[in-house]
Amino acid sequence: RTWAGSANGSLQLFGHSHGRMSSTSRSCDVGVDAWQLMPVDLERIRAHLAEQPAFYNEDLGETSEPEPDDSPAP
């Protein structure tokens, strides 16, 4: 998995995979079908991510866990 900003600690939150893609420590499905048909807030998402395996950055070819970038996307 890779996305713009993945090397800088940004999170990847996505839907439309219907809970079929596993989460990593910085990437997860936030579609309602993956969360008992309920919307989920960022606090709960962050708690879920903290319990997931380390993120493997395909662009860098390594496991990387930089500090999250909480700044808004440009």
C-alpha positions as CSV (number, residue, x, y, z in Angstrom):
1,R,0.0,0.0,0.0
2,T,1.1,3.5,-0.7
3,W,-0.5,6.9,-1.0
4,A,0.6,10.5,-1.3
5,G,2.1,11.5,2.1
6,S,2.6,7.9,3.3
7,A,6.3,8.5,3.8
8,N,5.4,11.6,6.0
9,G,3.2,9.9,8.5
10,S,-0.2,10.7,7.0
11,L,-3.1,8.3,7.4
12,Q,-5.0,6.6,4.6
13,L,-8.7,6.3,5.4
14,F,-10.8,4.6,2.7
15,G,-14.2,3.0,2.0
16,H,-15.8,0.9,-0.7
17,S,-13.7,-2.2,0.1
18,H,-16.5,-3.5,2.3
19,G,-14.2,-4.5,5.1
20,R,-12.1,-6.8,2.9
21,M,-8.8,-4.9,3.1
22,S,-6.9,-5.5,6.4
23,S,-5.9,-2.5,8.4
24,T,-2.3,-1.4,9.2
25,S,-1.1,1.0,11.8
26,R,-1.8,4.0,9.4
27,S,-4.4,2.7,7.0
28,C,-8.0,1.4,7.4
29,D,-11.4,1.1,5.9
30,V,-13.8,3.6,7.4
31,G,-16.8,2.6,5.4
32,V,-19.9,2.0,7.6
33,D,-20.1,-1.7,6.4
34,A,-16.7,-2.2,8.2
35,W,-18.0,-0.6,11.4
36,Q,-21.3,-2.3,12.3
37,L,-23.1,0.1,9.8
38,M,-22.3,3.1,12.0
39,P,-20.1,6.2,11.2
40,V,-16.9,6.2,13.1
41,D,-15.0,9.2,14.6
42,L,-11.3,9.9,14.4
43,E,-10.7,9.1,18.1
44,R,-12.0,5.5,17.5
45,I,-10.1,5.2,14.2
46,R,-6.9,6.2,15.9
47,A,-7.5,3.6,18.7
48,H,-8.2,0.9,16.1
49,L,-5.0,1.9,14.1
50,A,-2.9,1.7,17.3
51,E,-3.8,-2.0,17.6
52,Q,-2.9,-2.9,14.0
53,P,0.4,-4.3,12.6
54,A,3.1,-1.8,11.5
55,F,2.7,-0.1,8.2
56,Y,4.9,-1.3,5.3
57,N,5.7,1.5,2.9
58,E,5.9,0.0,-0.6
59,D,7.5,3.2,-2.0
60,L,10.4,3.0,0.6
61,G,10.5,-0.8,0.7
62,E,10.5,-0.7,4.5
63,T,8.4,-0.6,7.6
64,S,8.1,3.0,8.6
65,E,6.4,4.6,11.6
66,P,7.1,8.4,11.4
67,E,5.2,10.7,13.7
68,P,1.7,11.3,12.3
69,D,1.2,14.5,10.4
70,D,-2.0,16.0,11.9
71,S,-1.9,19.1,9.6
72,P,-4.8,19.4,7.1
73,A,-4.1,18.1,3.6
74,P,-3.2,20.9,1.1
